[in-house]
Each structure stands twice: as structure tokens, then as C-alpha cells.
């Protein structure tokens, strides 16, 4: 009789631990995200910048052509005309091997 009670207690404990473990998983708390439709006629007067790399320097060095570009925040109005450019301070360089013939 004591053996049966121990077995039932052990099975109950295992089931309880399994239930608690299931409740703590992310599958139990899974909420389906519902997205709202986005209106395409959203209007803003705020100009948002785009980042553009503009050629700053071009030189030959050790058999290579080295081009240096500076990154700018470019602001355009709704007609696409540039209204403001702000340098970000980021530079990048590209090296091209010059063919020596």
C-alpha cells in the first residue's frame, strides 16, 4: 500500500512540475500580433534625411587610385530638391589598382 501511495505521489509531482514548466514557456504566452493597416496618404511637413556618400578627394598613391567619400545627411523637399546637407563626419575610402602598361 505504501508503494502505491509513493508511486501516485511521484506521478502527481511529475505532472505538477510538467504543468508549471509548460506555463513558463513562451508558447503558452504566445500572442498573435495584429498589425493595423497603414494609410498611404500619411502626410508630414517634416523633411526626413537620407544618407549619401559624396566624393571628397581622389588621388594616386603607391600604384592605386584612392577615392575618399564623406557621408552627408541630405534633406529634400517633397519635389526632390535638396534643401540642406549636413556632414556626418564619417569618411570611407576605396582603392583601385592602376594598371601599369
Order of alpha helices (4+ residues) and beta strands (2+ residues): alpha-beta-beta-beta
